[in-house]
């Protein structure tokens, strides 16, 4: 029970570490603030040297910072060598930053935004659109923090194995592929809303969905097909709108 409570304390404190972000220590000050109350108290617990070491420059994707906090709580509590802990923190910075940025900012947030916009286009009330985005998006946010806290507290210096088991790059690619299909369907819905099923614009909508689906089935990622096909859809929409205006004017 104590370990469960500690895990959720790590999660809670990880939610607030960005409050002290700055250009000098990045997330370092927030990391030190999160760590200090979680460590066993003893002689020198709050000494200036220890506080400075805990708050040394550090960076990570904020949603994966709980993994660093949990791991550092474990190794600090076990009395590991300060030099080894410093090197460990430096090693974590790169993977926790790049993996989190690629998954959360690169694919998950855009997918949630497209989903919310599609729901609004289909007539969902604005409050429901906002709430659904907040709930779905933050479900992954909290899940990543809870996973990271548990892995960090369990494995300490061995968190690399936990990161490898999660295989976040694979989840990034799967989410990106799903996003390709979803974006195509959403584009088709938006272009075809309120139109006759036999109209040329409806055919354009179906073609847009088919192009995105073909990109997905061909094994192409959102990064390659998404921007190009979305641009083609927008251009086609402008061309169709201009043609409609010209025909109406004549």
Secondary structure as the mmCIF struct_conf table of DSSP 4:
data_model
#
loop_
_struct_conf.conf_type_id
_struct_conf.id
_struct_conf.beg_label_comp_id
_struct_conf.beg_label_asym_id
_struct_conf.beg_label_seq_id
_struct_conf.end_label_comp_id
_struct_conf.end_label_asym_id
_struct_conf.end_label_seq_id
HELX_RH_AL_P HELX_RH_AL_P1 UNK A 2 UNK A 14
TURN_TY1_P TURN_TY1_P1 UNK A 15 UNK A 16
HELX_RH_3T_P HELX_RH_3T_P1 UNK A 17 UNK A 20
STRN STRN1 UNK A 22 UNK A 22
TURN_TY1_P TURN_TY1_P2 UNK A 23 UNK A 25
STRN STRN2 UNK A 26 UNK A 26
TURN_TY1_P TURN_TY1_P3 UNK A 27 UNK A 27
HELX_RH_AL_P HELX_RH_AL_P2 UNK A 28 UNK A 36
TURN_TY1_P TURN_TY1_P4 UNK A 37 UNK A 38
BEND BEND1 UNK A 39 UNK A 39
HELX_LH_PP_P HELX_LH_PP_P1 UNK A 40 UNK A 41
TURN_TY1_P TURN_TY1_P5 UNK A 43 UNK A 46
HELX_RH_AL_P HELX_RH_AL_P3 UNK A 48 UNK A 54
TURN_TY1_P TURN_TY1_P6 UNK A 55 UNK A 55
BEND BEND2 UNK A 56 UNK A 57
STRN STRN3 UNK A 58 UNK A 58
HELX_RH_3T_P HELX_RH_3T_P2 UNK A 62 UNK A 64
HELX_RH_AL_P HELX_RH_AL_P4 UNK A 65 UNK A 77
TURN_TY1_P TURN_TY1_P7 UNK A 78 UNK A 79
HELX_RH_AL_P HELX_RH_AL_P5 UNK A 82 UNK A 100
HELX_RH_PI_P HELX_RH_PI_P1 UNK A 101 UNK A 108
HELX_RH_AL_P HELX_RH_AL_P6 UNK A 109 UNK A 121
TURN_TY1_P TURN_TY1_P8 UNK A 122 UNK A 123
HELX_RH_AL_P HELX_RH_AL_P7 UNK A 126 UNK A 155
HELX_RH_3T_P HELX_RH_3T_P3 UNK A 156 UNK A 158
HELX_RH_AL_P HELX_RH_AL_P8 UNK A 159 UNK A 166
TURN_TY1_P TURN_TY1_P9 UNK A 167 UNK A 167
HELX_RH_AL_P HELX_RH_AL_P9 UNK A 168 UNK A 192
TURN_TY1_P TURN_TY1_P10 UNK A 193 UNK A 194
TURN_TY1_P TURN_TY1_P11 UNK A 197 UNK A 198
BEND BEND3 UNK A 199 UNK A 199
HELX_RH_AL_P HELX_RH_AL_P10 UNK A 200 UNK A 217
TURN_TY1_P TURN_TY1_P12 UNK A 218 UNK A 219
HELX_RH_PI_P HELX_RH_PI_P2 UNK A 222 UNK A 226
HELX_RH_AL_P HELX_RH_AL_P11 UNK A 227 UNK A 249
#
